[in-house]
Amino acid sequence: VFVHGYMQTPSAFLYMRYRMKKRGWGKTFVVHLRPRTAPVELLAEVIMRKVEEIKRVTGQPRVVLVAHSLGGLASMYYIEKLGGNASVHRAVLIGTPFRGTKLSILGLGANARQMRYKNAFLSSLFQPNMQTSVPVLACQIIPDNLIIPNHSALPPFMAKTTVVRAMGHLGCLFSEELLDEILKFAEAETSPSTALVAPSTPTPPVPPTTEPKGQVSAT
């Protein structure tokens, strides 16, 4: 199940879902986060309702969440605060501002305020060294033009992390390297017959001298 980011739409994952289908994964689903400016707590409820709908349609007891940016914050709130761990097998969080981003001051709405760098909401949601209730893979994007400072994409809690070298915060969704990481994590204990939901511990930022490496919607 895919969960898009701030001010985005489910179409953000069209290419990734297409590539997954070509690799043998069947039906995938997307969550449409609305209202766009709603607080994270309400967006988490949107995810909860969609996951329950997908479980009814597919007969699967749990899903894999793949969430981008703000979608990662809402997904983690759903998992840790709304009992989503009972319905989520594992979660992939892409370019998620666990400590916020300094650019959010330019954003609109309650969720933009909740993404401000080092704000109280994120500090209370992500306690240092907390143990998540489901396995999590956090993907730090290098370079990431919207998560500033970039190390904010490194989770403060215990999780598996990876660095993906891609063309920025939105361009990463077209990265084959990122898709490889997602499928490797999802397939570790999940077969392609399991519903995949698209909303770890990332390694430190890569020094500047390092050369970069090269969805069917259910609404």
Solvent accessible surface area in square Angstrom, and as a share of the most:
residue,aa,sasa,rsa
1,V,0,0.00
2,F,0,0.00
3,V,0,0.00
4,H,4,0.02
5,G,2,0.02
6,Y,55,0.21
7,M,61,0.27
8,Q,50,0.22
9,T,41,0.24
10,P,18,0.12
11,S,64,0.42
12,A,22,0.17
13,F,1,0.00
14,L,105,0.52
15,Y,82,0.31
16,M,3,0.01
17,R,6,0.02
18,Y,114,0.43
19,R,63,0.23
20,M,0,0.00
21,K,130,0.55
22,K,129,0.54
23,R,95,0.35
24,G,54,0.52
25,W,5,0.02
26,G,47,0.45
27,K,120,0.51
28,T,4,0.02
29,F,3,0.01
30,V,2,0.01
31,V,1,0.01
32,H,72,0.32
33,L,4,0.02
34,R,78,0.28
35,P,87,0.54
36,R,97,0.35
37,T,56,0.33
38,A,8,0.06
39,P,38,0.24
40,V,0,0.00
41,E,54,0.24
42,L,88,0.44
43,L,1,0.01
44,A,0,0.00
45,E,60,0.27
46,V,25,0.15
47,I,0,0.00
48,M,62,0.28
49,R,142,0.52
50,K,20,0.08
51,V,0,0.00
52,E,65,0.29
53,E,54,0.24
54,I,2,0.01
55,K,46,0.19
56,R,180,0.66
57,V,101,0.58
58,T,50,0.29
59,G,64,0.62
60,Q,45,0.20
61,P,95,0.60
62,R,104,0.38
63,V,0,0.00
64,V,0,0.00
65,L,0,0.00
66,V,0,0.00
67,A,0,0.00
68,H,2,0.01
69,S,7,0.05
70,L,3,0.01
71,G,0,0.00
72,G,0,0.00
73,L,0,0.00
74,A,0,0.00
75,S,0,0.00
76,M,0,0.00
77,Y,40,0.15
78,Y,3,0.01
79,I,2,0.01
80,E,51,0.23
81,K,109,0.46
82,L,59,0.29
83,G,43,0.41
84,G,1,0.01
85,N,64,0.33
86,A,76,0.59
87,S,7,0.04
88,V,0,0.00
89,H,24,0.11
90,R,16,0.06
91,A,0,0.00
92,V,0,0.00
93,L,1,0.00
94,I,0,0.00
95,G,0,0.00
96,T,1,0.00
97,P,1,0.00
98,F,3,0.01
99,R,71,0.26
100,G,0,0.00
101,T,9,0.05
102,K,116,0.49
103,L,63,0.31
104,S,8,0.05
105,I,118,0.60
106,L,141,0.70
107,G,25,0.24
108,L,129,0.64
109,G,21,0.21
110,A,25,0.19
111,N,0,0.00
112,A,1,0.01
113,R,132,0.48
114,Q,25,0.11
115,M,11,0.05
116,R,99,0.36
117,Y,54,0.20
118,K,140,0.59
119,N,26,0.13
120,A,86,0.67
121,F,38,0.16
122,L,4,0.02
123,S,66,0.43
124,S,64,0.41
125,L,7,0.04
126,F,7,0.03
127,Q,90,0.40
128,P,100,0.63
129,N,113,0.58
130,M,35,0.16
131,Q,140,0.62
132,T,11,0.07
133,S,58,0.38
134,V,9,0.05
135,P,66,0.42
136,V,5,0.03
137,L,1,0.00
138,A,0,0.00
139,C,1,0.01
140,Q,0,0.00
141,I,0,0.00
142,I,27,0.13
143,P,82,0.52
144,D,12,0.06
145,N,95,0.49
146,L,69,0.34
147,I,4,0.02
148,I,71,0.36
149,P,31,0.19
150,N,33,0.17
151,H,74,0.33
152,S,0,0.00
153,A,1,0.01
154,L,29,0.15
155,P,8,0.05
156,P,31,0.19
157,F,4,0.02
158,M,107,0.48
159,A,22,0.17
160,K,111,0.47
161,T,19,0.11
162,T,20,0.11
163,V,16,0.09
164,V,0,0.00
165,R,42,0.15
166,A,12,0.09
167,M,169,0.75
168,G,9,0.09
169,H,7,0.03
170,L,79,0.39
171,G,26,0.25
172,C,0,0.00
173,L,6,0.03
174,F,123,0.51
175,S,19,0.12
176,E,64,0.29
177,E,49,0.22
178,L,0,0.00
179,L,4,0.02
180,D,67,0.35
181,E,31,0.14
182,I,0,0.00
183,L,9,0.05
184,K,128,0.54
185,F,18,0.08
186,A,0,0.00
187,E,84,0.38
188,A,68,0.53
189,E,124,0.56
190,T,9,0.05
191,S,58,0.38
192,P,67,0.42
193,S,86,0.56
194,T,23,0.13
195,A,4,0.03
196,L,0,0.00
197,V,0,0.00
198,A,0,0.00
199,P,0,0.00
200,S,0,0.00
201,T,67,0.39
202,P,7,0.04
203,T,69,0.40
204,P,101,0.63
205,P,63,0.40
206,V,31,0.18
207,P,80,0.50
208,P,140,0.88
209,T,124,0.72
210,T,58,0.34
211,E,143,0.64
212,P,93,0.58
213,K,129,0.54
214,G,92,0.89
215,Q,13,0.06
216,V,89,0.51
217,S,58,0.37
218,A,24,0.19
219,T,129,0.75
